[in-house]
Amino acid sequence: MARRLSLVARKIVRLAAQPKFAVLLYLGLAMASTWPLATGLTARFPRGASQSDTVPLFNIWSLWWNADRALHGFANYWNAPIFHPATNTFAYSEPQPMTLLVAPVVWLTGSSVLAYNLYLLLSLTLNGFIGAATLRVLRVRRAIALAGGAALLLLPVVHWQSDVIQLMPLWPSLWTLAALVRLSRQPRFRTGAEAGIAFVATFLSCGHHGLFLAILLCGSGWLLIAPVLRLKTWTSWVLLGLVATLGVLPVASRLREVAEVRRFERSQDSVEKLSLLPGDYTAARGWQLVDPCLLAARAHWRMSPGFLKYALALAGLGFGLWRRRTLRVTAFLAVFGVLAFVLSLGGNLTLFGWQPWWTIADLVPGADQVRNVFRFAYFVQLTVVLLAALGASSLWCVIRCRLRASSTGNVRPIGTRVVAVALAGIFLAATVEVLPQRPKLGYAPDAVSHADWISFVRDKTPPGRAVACVPFATGNQVNQFQATMWWMFLGTEHRVPLVNGYSGFFPDEYFALRKRVNESFPDDDVLRQFDKIGVEFVLVATRQISSDDLLIETATSPLLELVFQGEAGVDVYRIRLPKQQVRQAPDAAFVVDSRNAL
């Protein structure tokens, strides 16, 4: 009976390992882990850790802008229609060009929310599929590689920050690691080029991950270079660097240039607040088989991937370093993971008065703009899963050898079978020991109900002019920008530049203008400032958007003329200056006119 069950299990594993079935398996797991998202793909989205609509709506808007600019040959790509009249505004945050994978969905359906959710599910599915393929490159057994792919898909930190969708695609990083391991075993030009392309995919998916991966590979990648260096080895690695540089440079150089011009930087205090402590890795986030409730972890920072994974990872580390043929790869993964752990401590790590993170921030371009240093934990959890799969595969091989050695003919002792079954149960438990919690979903604004004023603004705003949307954000907390994202999302329908905006960084002039608007709108000085920067219409929400919004029932000023009153609670005003006053041109040229797109 046991033998028959074993044969059935092997057939199931072989069937599931076929690419088309593996993709379906991981797609089903992605849908189950984000349920009930699949029941409302066109209108809802996961809120993630922030429990606010701001960040997911911003990423939906970014996806729309990528799709929109692709139709225009990426003309004025960096001049996104926010923070008018500022330029290069799309470089104030993650551009996420990889979202172009789902641009056809936007073009065909007009729904950026649907495209966003499909990109989310695609990212999770590829995390599992590419993760399993990476484990096969590491010579993990087929069944364990499939389980390891599932563990990577269910990685706790990924689902915790599901609103920050650019952090979800770990598959490009896994692809990079797999290509590097294959390149270390057999140097080939094709493999070197593939590793470079994989790194470019990592950076274009998430600049944050791309920067962190580059730092980690600089500290650990040397272990993969063969001790005996040949010309082909060197040229393969040089080709990798060349492809990676050429692919990343066009985006990275613009981001760096804008950051230097605008003097974007992060304060030491904010970096320290968003750095981890060692104890944060002692507890996991999500539904758990066993919750040890270790008090060393802070409530908000539960970064453990699971204790069974830790145990199997230690086994994988021991077996891998013990065997000569796996020594280099295991040492690389160990240094890669330890370095990620150390750097995730960020500003909280001090060694004899020296803080390593601030040295890196001074030396590595782009690192000085990093605030969320804790996101090195993504690579810590990823490495733990890879080592755990190696440990599980090694333990299984040891048990299998013992089974064969202790068997008499075709008969195996019952004790060894019990051990094998128990070990398989442990492997399965490690895969599902931490599961994502049911996500809370947000709703996108209904553009159909606002079609009246949207059409008016789209048709009546001259090219090069902008709109100011009231209320502005009332503070700097993420949830306080929900009204701003409401305006930005509806702006994808009328495509007129906004004075308002939300991004990773903000121009200084925005804060000055926001302060004046929130203090004295509709004061005449504010309206004159609007006119000076090229505002054609002032949009006023007369119905509350969120609990933190500044609600204005009506705007009364001799300089304002009500030109349209929307049924959905948005009034449109035109600024009317006295005849003796002449309108001044905007302070900076901003003539992006994307209203003819889509």
N, C-alpha and C positions, 0 to 999 in steps of 0.2 A: 504493500500500500504506500509506504513512504517513498519507494522507488518510483512509483507511478506519479505521485505528487511532484517529485523532483523533476521528472520528465516534462510534466505539464508546465511547471514553473519555468523551465528552460525555454520551452516553445513560446510562452508568453513574452519572456524577456527578449528573445530573438525577434519576435514580431514587433514589439514596442520599440526596439532599437532601430528599425528601419526608418529612414528620415521622414517619410510622409506620416507615419504613425506617431513618431516621436513629436513632431510638430503639433499634431492634433492633441496628443497627450498633454503637452505643456500649455497649449492654448486653453484647453479645458481647465487646467489647474490655475492659469492666470485669471480666467473668468470666475472660477470658484473663490479664489483668494480676494477678489474685489467685489464679490456679490453684495448688493444687488445692482451694481453699476450696469451690467449687461442689459438690464430691463429698461434703461433710459439713456441710451448712448447719445441721443441727439439733444438732450436738455440738461443732463446732470453730470457732475464730475466729483471726484473725491476731494475733500477739504484737507486731508492730511493733518500734520501736527499743528498747524496754525489755527485750525478750526475756523477759518475765514475764507471768504470767496476771493480775496484780493490776489493771492499768488496764483491760483489756478486760472483765474480770468486773465491775469497778465500773460501767462504762458500761452493761453488760447489766442490772445491778441498777437503775441510774437509769432506764433505759428501762422496766423492769418497774414501778417506782414511778409513773411518769407514766401508764402504762396503767391501773394499779390505781386511782389517784386519779380518773382520768377517769370511771370507773364510779360513783364516789361524788360526782360534781359538784365535784371538787377540794376536798372537805372535808379539813381538816388537811393540806393539800398540803405545807406547809413543815415539818411535824413528821414527818419520815421516821423509821422505826423503828431508829435507830442512836444511839449515844452516850447512851442512856437514863441519867438523866432529863432531859437537855438538850432545849431546844426550838429550833425553826427550823433543825434540822440539815440540811435539804435545801438551805439557803442557804449552806452551807459550801463548796459547789462548784458547777459548772455544772449548772443544772437541766435544760437541753436539752428544752424543751417541743416542739420540732419533731419529736422522735421519736414524737410522737402520730400521725404519718403511718402508722406501722406498728403502732399499738395494736390494730387489728382482728386482726392476726396473733396477738397474745398472747391476745386474748379467744377466738378460734376454735380455736387449737391448744394454748394453754397453754405454748408454747415461747418464752421471751424470747430464747433464743440464735438461733432461726430468725429472729425479728423483727429482731434486731440485725444479722445478716448480710444480710438483705434491705435494711435501711436503708443498710448500707455500700455494697451494689451499686447501690442507687437513687441514693445521693449521687454516686458516680462517674459513673453514666450521665447524671445531670442536669448534672454538671460539663461533660461533653462536649457535650450537647445545647444547654444554655443558653449555653455558651461559643461554639458555632458561631453561634447566633442573635445573640449580642452582636457577633461579628465581622461579621455581615451588616449590623447597625445601623451599624457603622463603615465600611460600604461596601467590604468585602473580597469578592473574587470567590468564587463558590459553592464551587468545588473547594478553594480555599485555606482557606475558612472551615470546611469539613468536616475538613480536616487540622489546622487550628488547634484545633478542638474535641477532636480526638484527643490533641493535645499537652497540652491542659489536663487531660484525663482522666488522662494519664500523668505529670502533674507530679511530679518526683522527691520534693519535700518532703512531698507528700500521702501517697505510698506509704511513705516512710520512717517516718512517724508514724501508721501505720494503726491502731495500738492506741488512739490518742486520737481516737475516731471523730467527736467534735464538731468537729474541725478539718478533716474531709474535705469537708463540703459548701461548696464555693466558689461553687456556682451562685447562692445568694442575693446574694453580693457582685457577681458578674457581671451578674445581673439589675438590681441597683441602678445599676451603671455604665451599662448599656444604656439604662435609663430616664432617667438624668440627661443622657445625650448627646441622646436624642430630645427631652427637655424643653428643652435649650439651643437646639435647632434650631427647634422650634415649641412655644411655651408653651401648654399645655392643662391644664385642671383635672384631667382624667382621667389624664394622664401624671404630673402632680405627685403625685396620690394613689397611683398605681402605684409611683412611686419611693419614697414613704414606706412602702408595704406591703412592698416589696422589702427596705428597710433593716430593718424589723421582723422579716422572715423571717431576715435575717442574724443579728440579735441573738438570736432565739429558737433558732436552730440552734447558735450558739456566741457567748456573751457576749464572749469574747476577740476574735473576728473583728469583732463589732459595735463594740466599743470602738476597736479599731485602725482600722477603716474610718472611723469618725466622726472620729478624729484626722486621718487622711489627707485626708478630704474637706474638713475645715476649712482645711487648708493648701493645697489645690489646687482645690477646687470653684468658687472665685470666677472661675476662668478660663472656666468654662462659661456664666456669666451674660452675656447679650448686652450689648454696649456701649450700645445704645439701649434704655433701660428703659421699659416700658409698664406700665400698671396690671395687665394680664393676666399679664405676666411676673412681677411681684412677687407677685400673689395665688397664682400657681401654685407658686412656691417657698415661700411661706408655708404653703400647704396641705400641701406635702411635709413641712415641719418639724412641722406640727401632727399629721399622721397618724403620723409616726415617733415623736413624743414620747408621744402617747396609747397607742401600741402597746407601747412599750418601758417606760414608767414603772411599770406594776404590778409587773413583775419586777425592774427595775433598782432601784427604791426599796427593796424588801425586801432585796435583796442588800446595798445600801449601808447600810441601817439595821442589819442584823445585823453587818456588818463593823465598824461604828463601836462598837456595843455590846460586841462581843467583842474589839475593838482588833486586828483582823487586819491584819498588815502584813508586807512582805517585807524582809529584811535587804539592805543594800547589797552585801554579799559575794555573796549568792546571785544577785542580779540581774546582777552583773558576770560571774559564772561562766556565766550563761546568755545572755550577749550575744555578738554576733559580732565578728569582725575583718574588715577589707576583703579580706584574702587568702582568707577562707573562701568567697568567691564565685568562686574560680578553679578549682575542681574540683567534679565532679558525683558524685552517689551513685547506684549502680545499674550495670546492664550498659551499656557504652558502645561505640559504633562506633570511636571514637578516644579514648583516655585520655591527655591530655597530661602527667599525673603532676606537676603543678606543686606544688612543695614549700611554697608560701605558704599553702596550705589545711591546717588542722588535720585530723587523721584523722577525728575525730568530727563535724566541722562542714564538710561538703561541700555547699555551697548553690548551686552553679551549675546552671541549667536546661539548659546545653549551649552550646558555643561557636558552633555554627552559628546557634543562636537569637540569641546576642549579635550576631553579624555582621548577620543579617537585621534585628534590632531597630534597629541603627544606621542601616541603609538606610531602614527605615520612619520613623525620626526625621528623617533628612535630607529625604526626599521629602515627609513630612507638614508640616514647617516651611517648606518651599520653596513649597508650594501654598497659595494664599490660602484656598481652601474647606475645607482640612483643618487650617489653622493652629491654631485654638482647641482642637480635640479633641486634636491631637497634643501641643500644649503642656501640656494638662491631664494626659495620660497620662505625659508626661515628668516633670512636677513630682510627680505622684502616685508614680511609681516611684522617683525620686531621694529623695523624702522617706521612703518606706518603707525604702530602703537605709540612709539616715542613722540612722533611728530603730532599725533592727535592730542597730546597733552599741551601743545602750543605754548602760550604764555604762562602756563602753570608749572612748566618744567624748568628748574634751575639746577645746574650742576656746578658746584663750587663758585657760585656767583655768575656763571655764564648761562645765558638763555639761548639755546640752539635755534629756536624759531626766529628770533629777531635777527640772528646772523644770516639765516636763509632768506629772510625778507629783504635784507640789504643786498644780498648777492644775486638772487634769482629774479629776473624780470617778471613782473606780474604778481609775485608773492606778497608785495607790500599792499596790494589791493584786497588780499584775502581776509575775510572776517571770520568765516565759519571753519576754523581750523579743525573742529571736531569731525569734519567730514572725511578725514583720514580713516575714520572708523569703518567706512565702506570697504576699504582695502584690508583692514584688519579682519573683518568678518568674512570677506571673500577668501583670504588666505587660510583662515581657520577651516572653512569648508573644504578647500582643496586638500589641505593636509589631512583632514579627517577622512576624506574619501581614500587617500593613499593609505592611511592607517587601517581602514576597514578592509581594503583590498589585500593588504599584507597579512592581516590577521586571518582572513578567509583562506589565503593560500597556505598558511601554516596549519590551520585546522584540516584543510583538505589533504595535505601531506600526511598528517597524523592519521586521518581516516584510512588512507590507502595503506599506510604502514601497519595499522592494527587490524586490517581486514583479513579474513581467511577465505580465500576464493572470492565468491560474490557476497559473502556474509560479513556485515560490519557490526561491531559491538553496539549495543543500544546506547551505552553511555556517550560514545562519540557522536552518535546521531543527535542525542539530546543537546550536546554542546553546539553542534552545527545549527540546530533550530534556534537555540537561545541566542547565538551570535547573530543570526539573521534578524531575529526580533530586535536586538539592540541596534542594528544598522537602521532598521525601519523606524524605530523610536527616535533615533538621532535625527532622521530626516524631518520628522513632524513634531519634534519636541517643543518648538516654538512656532505658533501659527499666527497669522495676522488677525487682528481684531476686525470686526465688521466696520467697514469705513462709513464715515458720515459724509453725506453727499450734499453739495450745494447746487443751486439752480442758476442757469444763465438768464440774463434779462431777456424778456420777450420782445424781440425787435418788431414783430408784427403789430403789437399793440401801440408801438411808438412810430408807426409808419408815416403818420400825418406830418409831424414836425420834422422827421428825418428827411422826407421828400422835400419839404420847404427849404431846409438848410442846404441840402445837396443842390437844389436847382437855383437858389438865389445867392449863394456865396460866390463872389468873383474869385478867379484863380489867384493864388498868392495871399489871400486873406484867411483869417482864422476865426475860431469861435472860443469864447471863454465860458466855462461851465460852472455854475454855482449850484450846490455848494462845493467849495474847495475842501481838501482834507483838513481836518481840525487838529491834527497832531502828527507825530512821526511813527506811531505804532502801526503795524501791518493792517489791523482791522479798521483803522481810521482812514485808510485809503480805499475802502470799499466803494464809496461814492465815486471816487476818481476812476476806478476800474469799471464802474457801471457806465460812466461817460465814454471811456475808451472803447469798451465793447460795442456800444451803440455807434461809436465813431467808425467802426468797420463797415457800417451801412452807408453813412453819408460821406465818409472819406475826406472830410475837411479837417485841416490841422487844428489841434487843440492847444490852448495855452496851458492847460492842465497836463498832468502826466504822472506816471509811476515807473520806477526802474530800480536797478541796484544802486545807482548813484543819481544825485540830483544836481542840476546847475544852481549856483548860488542865487541867481536872479529869481529863480522860481520861489525860493523861500521868502525873499523880500516882497515879492508880489502877493504871495499867499497871505502873509501877515497883514498887508494893507487891505486885502479883500475881506478877510475874516473880521477885521476890526471895524471897517467903515463902509463896506458896500451897502447901498449904491451911492457913496459919496462922489461928488463931481471930480475930485482929484483921481480917484480910482478909475473912473470912466475915461478921463483924459489919458491916463496911463494905458488903458486898454486900447484906445484909439491909436496911441503912439506906436504900439507894437504890432498894429495891423489887425485888430479885432473887428470883424464885421458885425457879428451877432453875439449877444449875451444870452446864454441858455440858462433858465432858472427853473429848478425843480421845485414845484409847489406841493409835492407829496414826499413824505419821508422815505428815503432809500434805505437807511439803516439807523440803528439807535444812536450812533455817534454823529449823525449828519447835522449840519446847520440848516435848518428848515426856514425858507423864506416864502411867505405866502404871496407877496407881491413886491415888485421893485418900483419904487416911486422916485423919480428924478426928472427934472426938466430936460435932461440930456438923453433920456431913454424913451424910446417909442415902442409900444407893444405892437408888433407886426404879425404875430401868430400866437394863437392860444391852443395848445394841443390838448386833446381829450385825455391823454394818459398822464397829465400832470406836469407837462413841461411847457413853459412860456418862452417865446422867442422875442427878444428886444433888439432894436437897432440903435446904435449910438448916434445921436444927432447933435453935433457941435454947432454953436452959433456961427452964422455966415462969415463973420470976420476972422474966425479961426480956420486955419488951413490944416488939413490932415498931414501928419508927418509920415514919412516912410518908415517901415520897421527898422529896428536897429541892426538886423542882420538879414541877409537874403535867405528866404525860405519859400521857394516857389514850387515845392513838390505838389503836383496835382494828380493824385491817383484815383480820382473819382470815376474815371472811365474804365477802371479795371474790373475784372470779373463780370 
